[in-house]
Amino acid sequence: MSLRTYNKSQLAVLRAVKDDLKYYLGKEIGHDPQGDAAALTELETRLADWLTIGGGGAWLRSLPEVQEESTNQPTNKK
């Protein structure tokens, strides 16, 4: 798998997660977060929390396409 393919697959997953977070934030605040600077800041914070604290980053690394890509990476041994 090329790096370009790997990045596209990961970005697609992140977009889907962000879209879900945006939907639930919109339900929570009662309007579409788009165009609301404070809501968009909250959305980005929730995405960052999901990636770090919520275990989303570890989950992304566990996906089969990530495992395949990581085994194809050259090592930098000195």
N, CA, C, O and CB atoms as a CASP TS submission, in Angstrom:
PFRMAT TS
TARGET T0000
AUTHOR 0000-0000-0000
METHOD Language model
MODEL 1
PARENT N/A
ATOM      1  N   MET     1       0.850  -1.175   0.000  1.00  0.00           N
ATOM      2  CA  MET     1       0.000   0.000   0.000  1.00  0.00           C
ATOM      3  C   MET     1       0.891   1.232   0.000  1.00  0.00           C
ATOM      4  O   MET     1       1.854   1.311   0.763  1.00  0.00           O
ATOM      5  CB  MET     1      -0.964   0.002   1.220  1.00  0.00           C
ATOM      6  N   SER     2       0.570   2.179  -0.847  1.00  0.00           N
ATOM      7  CA  SER     2       1.356   3.407  -0.914  1.00  0.00           C
ATOM      8  C   SER     2       0.972   4.335   0.235  1.00  0.00           C
ATOM      9  O   SER     2      -0.097   4.207   0.832  1.00  0.00           O
ATOM     10  CB  SER     2       1.152   4.115  -2.272  1.00  0.00           C
ATOM     11  N   LEU     3       1.855   5.253   0.522  1.00  0.00           N
ATOM     12  CA  LEU     3       1.593   6.229   1.575  1.00  0.00           C
ATOM     13  C   LEU     3       0.367   7.066   1.226  1.00  0.00           C
ATOM     14  O   LEU     3      -0.422   7.415   2.104  1.00  0.00           O
ATOM     15  CB  LEU     3       2.819   7.138   1.793  1.00  0.00           C
ATOM     16  N   ARG     4       0.208   7.386  -0.052  1.00  0.00           N
ATOM     17  CA  ARG     4      -0.951   8.167  -0.483  1.00  0.00           C
ATOM     18  C   ARG     4      -2.252   7.403  -0.180  1.00  0.00           C
ATOM     19  O   ARG     4      -3.205   7.986   0.336  1.00  0.00           O
ATOM     20  CB  ARG     4      -0.852   8.492  -1.998  1.00  0.00           C
ATOM     21  N   THR     5      -2.289   6.126  -0.496  1.00  0.00           N
ATOM     22  CA  THR     5      -3.468   5.300  -0.231  1.00  0.00           C
ATOM     23  C   THR     5      -3.727   5.212   1.262  1.00  0.00           C
ATOM     24  O   THR     5      -4.867   5.319   1.715  1.00  0.00           O
ATOM     25  CB  THR     5      -3.294   3.893  -0.823  1.00  0.00           C
ATOM     26  N   TYR     6      -2.659   5.015   2.020  1.00  0.00           N
ATOM     27  CA  TYR     6      -2.756   4.936   3.480  1.00  0.00           C
ATOM     28  C   TYR     6      -3.343   6.231   4.037  1.00  0.00           C
ATOM     29  O   TYR     6      -4.269   6.194   4.848  1.00  0.00           O
ATOM     30  CB  TYR     6      -1.366   4.658   4.108  1.00  0.00           C
ATOM     31  N   ASN     7      -2.811   7.375   3.607  1.00  0.00           N
ATOM     32  CA  ASN     7      -3.297   8.663   4.105  1.00  0.00           C
ATOM     33  C   ASN     7      -4.755   8.890   3.735  1.00  0.00           C
ATOM     34  O   ASN     7      -5.531   9.382   4.555  1.00  0.00           O
ATOM     35  CB  ASN     7      -2.441   9.799   3.556  1.00  0.00           C
ATOM     36  N   LYS     8      -5.138   8.538   2.508  1.00  0.00           N
ATOM     37  CA  LYS     8      -6.522   8.710   2.087  1.00  0.00           C
ATOM     38  C   LYS     8      -7.462   7.864   2.945  1.00  0.00           C
ATOM     39  O   LYS     8      -8.534   8.326   3.334  1.00  0.00           O
ATOM     40  CB  LYS     8      -6.678   8.342   0.609  1.00  0.00           C
ATOM     41  N   SER     9      -7.063   6.639   3.235  1.00  0.00           N
ATOM     42  CA  SER     9      -7.937   5.778   4.037  1.00  0.00           C
ATOM     43  C   SER     9      -8.074   6.315   5.458  1.00  0.00           C
ATOM     44  O   SER     9      -9.163   6.276   6.032  1.00  0.00           O
ATOM     45  CB  SER     9      -7.396   4.339   4.067  1.00  0.00           C
ATOM     46  N   GLN    10      -6.990   6.812   6.025  1.00  0.00           N
ATOM     47  CA  GLN    10      -7.044   7.351   7.375  1.00  0.00           C
ATOM     48  C   GLN    10      -7.839   8.649   7.419  1.00  0.00           C
ATOM     49  O   GLN    10      -8.600   8.874   8.360  1.00  0.00           O
ATOM     50  CB  GLN    10      -5.637   7.579   7.909  1.00  0.00           C
ATOM     51  N   LEU    11      -7.676   9.499   6.423  1.00  0.00           N
ATOM     52  CA  LEU    11      -8.449  10.742   6.378  1.00  0.00           C
ATOM     53  C   LEU    11      -9.938  10.466   6.220  1.00  0.00           C
ATOM     54  O   LEU    11     -10.769  11.182   6.780  1.00  0.00           O
ATOM     55  CB  LEU    11      -7.962  11.628   5.235  1.00  0.00           C
ATOM     56  N   ALA    12     -10.270   9.442   5.468  1.00  0.00           N
ATOM     57  CA  ALA    12     -11.682   9.079   5.308  1.00  0.00           C
ATOM     58  C   ALA    12     -12.283   8.664   6.653  1.00  0.00           C
ATOM     59  O   ALA    12     -13.411   9.040   6.972  1.00  0.00           O
ATOM     60  CB  ALA    12     -11.836   7.933   4.276  1.00  0.00           C
ATOM     61  N   VAL    13     -11.543   7.902   7.429  1.00  0.00           N
ATOM     62  CA  VAL    13     -12.021   7.480   8.747  1.00  0.00           C
ATOM     63  C   VAL    13     -12.162   8.701   9.657  1.00  0.00           C
ATOM     64  O   VAL    13     -13.164   8.843  10.358  1.00  0.00           O
ATOM     65  CB  VAL    13     -11.054   6.434   9.379  1.00  0.00           C
ATOM     66  N   LEU    14     -11.166   9.575   9.645  1.00  0.00           N
ATOM     67  CA  LEU    14     -11.218  10.774  10.490  1.00  0.00           C
ATOM     68  C   LEU    14     -12.376  11.693  10.096  1.00  0.00           C
ATOM     69  O   LEU    14     -13.024  12.280  10.963  1.00  0.00           O
ATOM     70  CB  LEU    14      -9.894  11.540  10.403  1.00  0.00           C
ATOM     71  N   ARG    15     -12.636  11.820   8.805  1.00  0.00           N
ATOM     72  CA  ARG    15     -13.773  12.642   8.363  1.00  0.00           C
ATOM     73  C   ARG    15     -15.092  12.054   8.856  1.00  0.00           C
ATOM     74  O   ARG    15     -15.984  12.785   9.288  1.00  0.00           O
ATOM     75  CB  ARG    15     -13.791  12.761   6.825  1.00  0.00           C
ATOM     76  N   ALA    16     -15.207  10.733   8.788  1.00  0.00           N
ATOM     77  CA  ALA    16     -16.440  10.084   9.247  1.00  0.00           C
ATOM     78  C   ALA    16     -16.629  10.298  10.751  1.00  0.00           C
ATOM     79  O   ALA    16     -17.740  10.577  11.205  1.00  0.00           O
ATOM     80  CB  ALA    16     -16.412   8.570   8.920  1.00  0.00           C
ATOM     81  N   VAL    17     -15.560  10.170  11.514  1.00  0.00           N
ATOM     82  CA  VAL    17     -15.636  10.391  12.962  1.00  0.00           C
ATOM     83  C   VAL    17     -16.002  11.844  13.236  1.00  0.00           C
ATOM     84  O   VAL    17     -16.852  12.120  14.081  1.00  0.00           O
ATOM     85  CB  VAL    17     -14.291  10.029  13.653  1.00  0.00           C
ATOM     86  N   LYS    18     -15.368  12.770  12.529  1.00  0.00           N
ATOM     87  CA  LYS    18     -15.651  14.197  12.729  1.00  0.00           C
ATOM     88  C   LYS    18     -17.098  14.521  12.358  1.00  0.00           C
ATOM     89  O   LYS    18     -17.754  15.306  13.043  1.00  0.00           O
ATOM     90  CB  LYS    18     -14.684  15.063  11.893  1.00  0.00           C
ATOM     91  N   ASP    19     -17.594  13.919  11.278  1.00  0.00           N
ATOM     92  CA  ASP    19     -18.991  14.134  10.887  1.00  0.00           C
ATOM     93  C   ASP    19     -19.945  13.633  11.966  1.00  0.00           C
ATOM     94  O   ASP    19     -20.945  14.287  12.265  1.00  0.00           O
ATOM     95  CB  ASP    19     -19.289  13.430   9.554  1.00  0.00           C
ATOM     96  N   ASP    20     -19.642  12.475  12.552  1.00  0.00           N
ATOM     97  CA  ASP    20     -20.478  11.952  13.644  1.00  0.00           C
ATOM     98  C   ASP    20     -20.439  12.877  14.853  1.00  0.00           C
ATOM     99  O   ASP    20     -21.473  13.175  15.451  1.00  0.00           O
ATOM    100  CB  ASP    20     -20.018  10.541  14.048  1.00  0.00           C
ATOM    101  N   LEU    21     -19.228  13.332  15.212  1.00  0.00           N
ATOM    102  CA  LEU    21     -19.108  14.252  16.344  1.00  0.00           C
ATOM    103  C   LEU    21     -19.865  15.551  16.071  1.00  0.00           C
ATOM    104  O   LEU    21     -20.504  16.101  16.968  1.00  0.00           O
ATOM    105  CB  LEU    21     -17.627  14.552  16.638  1.00  0.00           C
ATOM    106  N   LYS    22     -19.794  16.037  14.839  1.00  0.00           N
ATOM    107  CA  LYS    22     -20.494  17.267  14.465  1.00  0.00           C
ATOM    108  C   LYS    22     -22.007  17.074  14.578  1.00  0.00           C
ATOM    109  O   LYS    22     -22.714  17.956  15.066  1.00  0.00           O
ATOM    110  CB  LYS    22     -20.112  17.694  13.028  1.00  0.00           C
ATOM    111  N   TYR    23     -22.494  15.931  14.131  1.00  0.00           N
ATOM    112  CA  TYR    23     -23.921  15.642  14.211  1.00  0.00           C
ATOM    113  C   TYR    23     -24.390  15.657  15.668  1.00  0.00           C
ATOM    114  O   TYR    23     -25.384  16.303  16.001  1.00  0.00           O
ATOM    115  CB  TYR    23     -24.232  14.280  13.560  1.00  0.00           C
ATOM    116  N   TYR    24     -23.667  14.941  16.532  1.00  0.00           N
ATOM    117  CA  TYR    24     -24.084  14.864  17.936  1.00  0.00           C
ATOM    118  C   TYR    24     -23.916  16.197  18.658  1.00  0.00           C
ATOM    119  O   TYR    24     -24.708  16.520  19.543  1.00  0.00           O
ATOM    120  CB  TYR    24     -23.289  13.787  18.659  1.00  0.00           C
ATOM    121  N   LEU    25     -22.903  16.973  18.296  1.00  0.00           N
ATOM    122  CA  LEU    25     -22.758  18.303  18.875  1.00  0.00           C
ATOM    123  C   LEU    25     -23.926  19.188  18.445  1.00  0.00           C
ATOM    124  O   LEU    25     -24.470  19.942  19.252  1.00  0.00           O
ATOM    125  CB  LEU    25     -21.413  18.937  18.456  1.00  0.00           C
ATOM    126  N   GLY    26     -24.307  19.094  17.179  1.00  0.00           N
ATOM    127  CA  GLY    26     -25.451  19.864  16.689  1.00  0.00           C
ATOM    128  C   GLY    26     -26.729  19.510  17.436  1.00  0.00           C
ATOM    129  O   GLY    26     -27.518  20.393  17.775  1.00  0.00           O
ATOM    130  N   LYS    27     -26.937  18.221  17.695  1.00  0.00           N
ATOM    131  CA  LYS    27     -28.109  17.797  18.473  1.00  0.00           C
ATOM    132  C   LYS    27     -28.036  18.373  19.887  1.00  0.00           C
ATOM    133  O   LYS    27     -29.044  18.811  20.442  1.00  0.00           O
ATOM    134  CB  LYS    27     -28.204  16.247  18.526  1.00  0.00           C
ATOM    135  N   GLU    28     -26.838  18.365  20.458  1.00  0.00           N
ATOM    136  CA  GLU    28     -26.638  18.848  21.820  1.00  0.00           C
ATOM    137  C   GLU    28     -26.903  20.351  21.946  1.00  0.00           C
ATOM    138  O   GLU    28     -27.527  20.791  22.912  1.00  0.00           O
ATOM    139  CB  GLU    28     -25.224  18.535  22.276  1.00  0.00           C
ATOM    140  N   ILE    29     -26.433  21.134  20.979  1.00  0.00           N
ATOM    141  CA  ILE    29     -26.580  22.591  21.080  1.00  0.00           C
ATOM    142  C   ILE    29     -27.826  23.107  20.366  1.00  0.00           C
ATOM    143  O   ILE    29     -28.167  24.284  20.489  1.00  0.00           O
ATOM    144  CB  ILE    29     -25.353  23.274  20.508  1.00  0.00           C
ATOM    145  N   GLY    30     -28.499  22.248  19.632  1.00  0.00           N
ATOM    146  CA  GLY    30     -29.757  22.630  19.007  1.00  0.00           C
ATOM    147  C   GLY    30     -29.652  23.324  17.663  1.00  0.00           C
ATOM    148  O   GLY    30     -30.646  23.842  17.153  1.00  0.00           O
ATOM    149  N   HIS    31     -28.441  23.340  17.073  1.00  0.00           N
ATOM    150  CA  HIS    31     -28.288  23.910  15.729  1.00  0.00           C
ATOM    151  C   HIS    31     -27.023  23.357  15.091  1.00  0.00           C
ATOM    152  O   HIS    31     -26.167  22.776  15.760  1.00  0.00           O
ATOM    153  CB  HIS    31     -28.239  25.466  15.780  1.00  0.00           C
ATOM    154  N   ASP    32     -26.927  23.553  13.768  1.00  0.00           N
ATOM    155  CA  ASP    32     -25.756  23.095  13.021  1.00  0.00           C
ATOM    156  C   ASP    32     -24.530  23.888  13.481  1.00  0.00           C
ATOM    157  O   ASP    32     -24.557  25.119  13.469  1.00  0.00           O
ATOM    158  CB  ASP    32     -25.977  23.253  11.481  1.00  0.00           C
ATOM    159  N   PRO    33     -23.468  23.207  13.881  1.00  0.00           N
ATOM    160  CA  PRO    33     -22.269  23.909  14.338  1.00  0.00           C
ATOM    161  C   PRO    33     -21.567  24.730  13.256  1.00  0.00           C
ATOM    162  O   PRO    33     -20.802  25.641  13.571  1.00  0.00           O
ATOM    163  CB  PRO    33     -21.307  22.920  14.897  1.00  0.00           C
ATOM    164  N   GLN    34     -21.822  24.413  11.980  1.00  0.00           N
ATOM    165  CA  GLN    34     -21.171  25.138  10.892  1.00  0.00           C
ATOM    166  C   GLN    34     -21.516  26.625  10.976  1.00  0.00           C
ATOM    167  O   GLN    34     -22.686  26.990  11.086  1.00  0.00           O
ATOM    168  CB  GLN    34     -21.593  24.560   9.519  1.00  0.00           C
ATOM    169  N   GLY    35     -20.507  27.465  10.925  1.00  0.00           N
ATOM    170  CA  GLY    35     -20.730  28.909  10.995  1.00  0.00           C
ATOM    171  C   GLY    35     -20.724  29.463  12.409  1.00  0.00           C
ATOM    172  O   GLY    35     -20.830  30.675  12.599  1.00  0.00           O
ATOM    173  N   ASP    36     -20.601  28.595  13.400  1.00  0.00           N
ATOM    174  CA  ASP    36     -20.560  29.010  14.809  1.00  0.00           C
ATOM    175  C   ASP    36     -19.141  28.739  15.313  1.00  0.00           C
ATOM    176  O   ASP    36     -18.772  27.594  15.571  1.00  0.00           O
ATOM    177  CB  ASP    36     -21.649  28.240  15.687  1.00  0.00           C
ATOM    178  N   ALA    37     -18.358  29.800  15.449  1.00  0.00           N
ATOM    179  CA  ALA    37     -16.940  29.651  15.801  1.00  0.00           C
ATOM    180  C   ALA    37     -16.741  28.876  17.101  1.00  0.00           C
ATOM    181  O   ALA    37     -15.858  28.022  17.182  1.00  0.00           O
ATOM    182  CB  ALA    37     -16.290  31.019  15.922  1.00  0.00           C
ATOM    183  N   ALA    38     -17.548  29.164  18.111  1.00  0.00           N
ATOM    184  CA  ALA    38     -17.407  28.470  19.395  1.00  0.00           C
ATOM    185  C   ALA    38     -17.738  26.980  19.248  1.00  0.00           C
ATOM    186  O   ALA    38     -17.072  26.129  19.838  1.00  0.00           O
ATOM    187  CB  ALA    38     -18.324  29.118  20.460  1.00  0.00           C
ATOM    188  N   ALA    39     -18.769  26.673  18.457  1.00  0.00           N
ATOM    189  CA  ALA    39     -19.139  25.273  18.252  1.00  0.00           C
ATOM    190  C   ALA    39     -18.072  24.533  17.453  1.00  0.00           C
ATOM    191  O   ALA    39     -17.781  23.371  17.737  1.00  0.00           O
ATOM    192  CB  ALA    39     -20.491  25.177  17.536  1.00  0.00           C
ATOM    193  N   LEU    40     -17.485  25.196  16.456  1.00  0.00           N
ATOM    194  CA  LEU    40     -16.426  24.552  15.672  1.00  0.00           C
ATOM    195  C   LEU    40     -15.179  24.314  16.514  1.00  0.00           C
ATOM    196  O   LEU    40     -14.488  23.311  16.336  1.00  0.00           O
ATOM    197  CB  LEU    40     -16.074  25.406  14.451  1.00  0.00           C
ATOM    198  N   THR    41     -14.892  25.228  17.425  1.00  0.00           N
ATOM    199  CA  THR    41     -13.778  25.027  18.353  1.00  0.00           C
ATOM    200  C   THR    41     -14.058  23.816  19.238  1.00  0.00           C
ATOM    201  O   THR    41     -13.172  22.995  19.472  1.00  0.00           O
ATOM    202  CB  THR    41     -13.545  26.294  19.222  1.00  0.00           C
ATOM    203  N   GLU    42     -15.285  23.708  19.724  1.00  0.00           N
ATOM    204  CA  GLU    42     -15.673  22.563  20.547  1.00  0.00           C
ATOM    205  C   GLU    42     -15.559  21.265  19.743  1.00  0.00           C
ATOM    206  O   GLU    42     -15.111  20.245  20.266  1.00  0.00           O
ATOM    207  CB  GLU    42     -17.113  22.743  21.079  1.00  0.00           C
ATOM    208  N   LEU    43     -15.962  21.306  18.487  1.00  0.00           N
ATOM    209  CA  LEU    43     -15.868  20.127  17.624  1.00  0.00           C
ATOM    210  C   LEU    43     -14.420  19.670  17.469  1.00  0.00           C
ATOM    211  O   LEU    43     -14.125  18.481  17.594  1.00  0.00           O
ATOM    212  CB  LEU    43     -16.474  20.424  16.247  1.00  0.00           C
ATOM    213  N   GLU    44     -13.526  20.603  17.199  1.00  0.00           N
ATOM    214  CA  GLU    44     -12.105  20.269  17.053  1.00  0.00           C
ATOM    215  C   GLU    44     -11.533  19.724  18.360  1.00  0.00           C
ATOM    216  O   GLU    44     -10.715  18.804  18.349  1.00  0.00           O
ATOM    217  CB  GLU    44     -11.305  21.504  16.604  1.00  0.00           C
ATOM    218  N   THR    45     -11.966  20.294  19.484  1.00  0.00           N
ATOM    219  CA  THR    45     -11.518  19.810  20.789  1.00  0.00           C
ATOM    220  C   THR    45     -11.992  18.385  21.015  1.00  0.00           C
ATOM    221  O   THR    45     -11.231  17.545  21.497  1.00  0.00           O
ATOM    222  CB  THR    45     -12.028  20.726  21.915  1.00  0.00           C
ATOM    223  N   ARG    46     -13.244  18.106  20.670  1.00  0.00           N
ATOM    224  CA  ARG    46     -13.778  16.747  20.844  1.00  0.00           C
ATOM    225  C   ARG    46     -13.052  15.750  19.945  1.00  0.00           C
ATOM    226  O   ARG    46     -12.799  14.617  20.355  1.00  0.00           O
ATOM    227  CB  ARG    46     -15.286  16.720  20.543  1.00  0.00           C
ATOM    228  N   LEU    47     -12.716  16.160  18.729  1.00  0.00           N
ATOM    229  CA  LEU    47     -11.972  15.271  17.840  1.00  0.00           C
ATOM    230  C   LEU    47     -10.581  15.000  18.416  1.00  0.00           C
ATOM    231  O   LEU    47     -10.121  13.858  18.415  1.00  0.00           O
ATOM    232  CB  LEU    47     -11.861  15.884  16.420  1.00  0.00           C
ATOM    233  N   ALA    48      -9.918  16.034  18.903  1.00  0.00           N
ATOM    234  CA  ALA    48      -8.597  15.858  19.510  1.00  0.00           C
ATOM    235  C   ALA    48      -8.680  14.961  20.738  1.00  0.00           C
ATOM    236  O   ALA    48      -7.826  14.096  20.934  1.00  0.00           O
ATOM    237  CB  ALA    48      -7.993  17.219  19.890  1.00  0.00           C
ATOM    238  N   ASP    49      -9.694  15.159  21.558  1.00  0.00           N
ATOM    239  CA  ASP    49      -9.879  14.299  22.734  1.00  0.00           C
ATOM    240  C   ASP    49     -10.118  12.850  22.322  1.00  0.00           C
ATOM    241  O   ASP    49      -9.590  11.927  22.942  1.00  0.00           O
ATOM    242  CB  ASP    49     -11.053  14.802  23.588  1.00  0.00           C
ATOM    243  N   TRP    50     -10.916  12.657  21.275  1.00  0.00           N
ATOM    244  CA  TRP    50     -11.182  11.300  20.802  1.00  0.00           C
ATOM    245  C   TRP    50      -9.894  10.625  20.344  1.00  0.00           C
ATOM    246  O   TRP    50      -9.671   9.447  20.623  1.00  0.00           O
ATOM    247  CB  TRP    50     -12.206  11.321  19.658  1.00  0.00           C
ATOM    248  N   LEU    51      -9.046  11.375  19.637  1.00  0.00           N
ATOM    249  CA  LEU    51      -7.800  10.813  19.133  1.00  0.00           C
ATOM    250  C   LEU    51      -6.827  10.471  20.248  1.00  0.00           C
ATOM    251  O   LEU    51      -6.115   9.470  20.164  1.00  0.00           O
ATOM    252  CB  LEU    51      -7.153  11.775  18.173  1.00  0.00           C
ATOM    253  N   THR    52      -6.789  11.290  21.289  1.00  0.00           N
ATOM    254  CA  THR    52      -5.789  11.105  22.339  1.00  0.00           C
ATOM    255  C   THR    52      -6.355  10.398  23.562  1.00  0.00           C
ATOM    256  O   THR    52      -5.978   9.264  23.858  1.00  0.00           O
ATOM    257  CB  THR    52      -5.215  12.441  22.747  1.00  0.00           C
ATOM    258  N   ILE    53      -7.228  11.042  24.249  1.00  0.00           N
ATOM    259  CA  ILE    53      -7.765  10.527  25.511  1.00  0.00           C
ATOM    260  C   ILE    53      -8.721   9.360  25.281  1.00  0.00           C
ATOM    261  O   ILE    53      -8.707   8.380  26.025  1.00  0.00           O
ATOM    262  CB  ILE    53      -8.480  11.640  26.275  1.00  0.00           C
ATOM    263  N   GLY    54      -9.547   9.474  24.250  1.00  0.00           N
ATOM    264  CA  GLY    54     -10.578   8.466  23.996  1.00  0.00           C
ATOM    265  C   GLY    54     -10.085   7.195  23.340  1.00  0.00           C
ATOM    266  O   GLY    54     -10.859   6.252  23.175  1.00  0.00           O
ATOM    267  N   GLY    55      -8.835   7.145  22.967  1.00  0.00           N
ATOM    268  CA  GLY    55      -8.294   5.933  22.366  1.00  0.00           C
ATOM    269  C   GLY    55      -8.486   5.830  20.868  1.00  0.00           C
ATOM    270  O   GLY    55      -8.201   4.784  20.284  1.00  0.00           O
ATOM    271  N   GLY    56      -8.962   6.887  20.230  1.00  0.00           N
ATOM    272  CA  GLY    56      -9.181   6.846  18.784  1.00  0.00           C
ATOM    273  C   GLY    56      -7.902   6.672  17.995  1.00  0.00           C
ATOM    274  O   GLY    56      -7.894   5.984  16.974  1.00  0.00           O
ATOM    275  N   GLY    57      -6.832   7.278  18.447  1.00  0.00           N
ATOM    276  CA  GLY    57      -5.551   7.127  17.754  1.00  0.00           C
ATOM    277  C   GLY    57      -5.064   5.690  17.785  1.00  0.00           C
ATOM    278  O   GLY    57      -4.576   5.169  16.782  1.00  0.00           O
ATOM    279  N   ALA    58      -5.199   5.053  18.938  1.00  0.00           N
ATOM    280  CA  ALA    58      -4.816   3.636  19.050  1.00  0.00           C
ATOM    281  C   ALA    58      -5.700   2.770  18.169  1.00  0.00           C
ATOM    282  O   ALA    58      -5.226   1.824  17.539  1.00  0.00           O
ATOM    283  CB  ALA    58      -4.904   3.160  20.514  1.00  0.00           C
ATOM    284  N   TRP    59      -6.981   3.096  18.126  1.00  0.00           N
ATOM    285  CA  TRP    59      -7.899   2.336  17.280  1.00  0.00           C
ATOM    286  C   TRP    59      -7.514   2.480  15.814  1.00  0.00           C
ATOM    287  O   TRP    59      -7.509   1.495  15.075  1.00  0.00           O
ATOM    288  CB  TRP    59      -9.350   2.801  17.498  1.00  0.00           C
ATOM    289  N   LEU    60      -7.188   3.711  15.383  1.00  0.00           N
ATOM    290  CA  LEU    60      -6.764   3.923  13.997  1.00  0.00           C
ATOM    291  C   LEU    60      -5.524   3.099  13.667  1.00  0.00           C
ATOM    292  O   LEU    60      -5.438   2.510  12.590  1.00  0.00           O
ATOM    293  CB  LEU    60      -6.487   5.409  13.745  1.00  0.00           C
ATOM    294  N   ARG    61      -4.559   3.056  14.597  1.00  0.00           N
ATOM    295  CA  ARG    61      -3.339   2.279  14.373  1.00  0.00           C
ATOM    296  C   ARG    61      -3.621   0.788  14.295  1.00  0.00           C
ATOM    297  O   ARG    61      -2.839   0.042  13.707  1.00  0.00           O
ATOM    298  CB  ARG    61      -2.334   2.551  15.476  1.00  0.00           C
ATOM    299  N   SER    62      -4.737   0.342  14.884  1.00  0.00           N
ATOM    300  CA  SER    62      -5.046  -1.083  14.892  1.00  0.00           C
ATOM    301  C   SER    62      -5.769  -1.548  13.627  1.00  0.00           C
ATOM    302  O   SER    62      -5.938  -2.750  13.423  1.00  0.00           O
ATOM    303  CB  SER    62      -5.883  -1.410  16.097  1.00  0.00           C
ATOM    304  N   LEU    63      -6.195  -0.619  12.781  1.00  0.00           N
ATOM    305  CA  LEU    63      -6.899  -0.997  11.559  1.00  0.00           C
ATOM    306  C   LEU    63      -5.972  -1.807  10.653  1.00  0.00           C
ATOM    307  O   LEU    63      -4.769  -1.547  10.621  1.00  0.00           O
ATOM    308  CB  LEU    63      -7.422   0.258  10.819  1.00  0.00           C
ATOM    309  N   PRO    64      -6.502  -2.776   9.924  1.00  0.00           N
ATOM    310  CA  PRO    64      -5.655  -3.631   9.075  1.00  0.00           C
ATOM    311  C   PRO    64      -4.783  -2.851   8.095  1.00  0.00           C
ATOM    312  O   PRO    64      -3.623  -3.210   7.891  1.00  0.00           O
ATOM    313  CB  PRO    64      -6.519  -4.590   8.305  1.00  0.00           C
ATOM    314  N   GLU    65      -5.314  -1.798   7.486  1.00  0.00           N
ATOM    315  CA  GLU    65      -4.500  -1.052   6.530  1.00  0.00           C
ATOM    316  C   GLU    65      -3.323  -0.358   7.193  1.00  0.00           C
ATOM    317  O   GLU    65      -2.291  -0.145   6.558  1.00  0.00           O
ATOM    318  CB  GLU    65      -5.348  -0.034   5.809  1.00  0.00           C
ATOM    319  N   VAL    66      -3.468  -0.004   8.462  1.00  0.00           N
ATOM    320  CA  VAL    66      -2.367   0.615   9.190  1.00  0.00           C
ATOM    321  C   VAL    66      -1.314  -0.438   9.513  1.00  0.00           C
ATOM    322  O   VAL    66      -0.117  -0.188   9.372  1.00  0.00           O
ATOM    323  CB  VAL    66      -2.875   1.296  10.483  1.00  0.00           C
ATOM    324  N   GLN    67      -1.756  -1.602   9.943  1.00  0.00           N
ATOM    325  CA  GLN    67      -0.826  -2.676  10.256  1.00  0.00           C
ATOM    326  C   GLN    67      -0.016  -3.058   9.024  1.00  0.00           C
ATOM    327  O   GLN    67       1.191  -3.286   9.109  1.00  0.00           O
ATOM    328  CB  GLN    67      -1.577  -3.896  10.800  1.00  0.00           C
ATOM    329  N   GLU    68      -0.688  -3.126   7.878  1.00  0.00           N
ATOM    330  CA  GLU    68      -0.007  -3.473   6.633  1.00  0.00           C
ATOM    331  C   GLU    68       1.034  -2.423   6.285  1.00  0.00           C
ATOM    332  O   GLU    68       2.157  -2.755   5.909  1.00  0.00           O
ATOM    333  CB  GLU    68      -1.015  -3.622   5.488  1.00  0.00           C
ATOM    334  N   GLU    69       0.662  -1.159   6.410  1.00  0.00           N
ATOM    335  CA  GLU    69       1.578  -0.076   6.066  1.00  0.00           C
ATOM    336  C   GLU    69       2.773  -0.053   7.013  1.00  0.00           C
ATOM    337  O   GLU    69       3.903   0.166   6.576  1.00  0.00           O
ATOM    338  CB  GLU    69       0.851   1.272   6.099  1.00  0.00           C
ATOM    339  N   SER    70       2.537  -0.276   8.306  1.00  0.00           N
ATOM    340  CA  SER    70       3.638  -0.207   9.265  1.00  0.00           C
ATOM    341  C   SER    70       4.636  -1.337   9.064  1.00  0.00           C
ATOM    342  O   SER    70       5.813  -1.176   9.385  1.00  0.00           O
ATOM    343  CB  SER    70       3.100  -0.244  10.684  1.00  0.00           C
ATOM    344  N   THR    71       4.194  -2.476   8.541  1.00  0.00           N
ATOM    345  CA  THR    71       5.136  -3.577   8.294  1.00  0.00           C
ATOM    346  C   THR    71       5.919  -3.354   7.017  1.00  0.00           C
ATOM    347  O   THR    71       6.936  -4.013   6.801  1.00  0.00           O
ATOM    348  CB  THR    71       4.396  -4.910   8.219  1.00  0.00           C
ATOM    349  N   ASN    72       5.470  -2.434   6.155  1.00  0.00           N
ATOM    350  CA  ASN    72       6.169  -2.141   4.922  1.00  0.00           C
ATOM    351  C   ASN    72       7.123  -0.957   5.046  1.00  0.00           C
ATOM    352  O   ASN    72       7.807  -0.622   4.080  1.00  0.00           O
ATOM    353  CB  ASN    72       5.178  -1.878   3.835  1.00  0.00           C
ATOM    354  N   GLN    73       7.182  -0.325   6.200  1.00  0.00           N
ATOM    355  CA  GLN    73       8.016   0.844   6.392  1.00  0.00           C
ATOM    356  C   GLN    73       9.481   0.430   6.572  1.00  0.00           C
ATOM    357  O   GLN    73       9.762  -0.522   7.299  1.00  0.00           O
ATOM    358  CB  GLN    73       7.528   1.655   7.602  1.00  0.00           C
ATOM    359  N   PRO    74      10.412   1.129   5.923  1.00  0.00           N
ATOM    360  CA  PRO    74      11.818   0.836   6.137  1.00  0.00           C
ATOM    361  C   PRO    74      12.239   1.282   7.538  1.00  0.00           C
ATOM    362  O   PRO    74      11.709   2.257   8.071  1.00  0.00           O
ATOM    363  CB  PRO    74      12.685   1.524   5.063  1.00  0.00           C
ATOM    364  N   THR    75      13.159   0.588   8.107  1.00  0.00           N
ATOM    365  CA  THR    75      13.659   0.961   9.425  1.00  0.00           C
ATOM    366  C   THR    75      14.897   1.815   9.279  1.00  0.00           C
ATOM    367  O   THR    75      15.637   1.684   8.304  1.00  0.00           O
ATOM    368  CB  THR    75      13.960  -0.282  10.275  1.00  0.00           C
ATOM    369  N   ASN    76      15.121   2.677  10.230  1.00  0.00           N
ATOM    370  CA  ASN    76      16.289   3.565  10.218  1.00  0.00           C
ATOM    371  C   ASN    76      17.320   3.061  11.206  1.00  0.00           C
ATOM    372  O   ASN    76      17.582   3.708  12.221  1.00  0.00           O
ATOM    373  CB  ASN    76      15.887   5.020  10.553  1.00  0.00           C
ATOM    374  N   LYS    77      17.892   1.937  10.923  1.00  0.00           N
ATOM    375  CA  LYS    77      18.911   1.369  11.807  1.00  0.00           C
ATOM    376  C   LYS    77      20.272   1.927  11.435  1.00  0.00           C
ATOM    377  O   LYS    77      20.605   2.069  10.259  1.00  0.00           O
ATOM    378  CB  LYS    77      18.919  -0.178  11.729  1.00  0.00           C
ATOM    379  N   LYS    78      21.048   2.241  12.459  1.00  0.00           N
ATOM    380  CA  LYS    78      22.392   2.783  12.235  1.00  0.00           C
ATOM    381  C   LYS    78      23.426   1.739  12.542  1.00  0.00           C
ATOM    382  O   LYS    78      24.622   1.998  12.416  1.00  0.00           O
ATOM    383  CB  LYS    78      22.636   4.031  13.086  1.00  0.00           C
TER
END
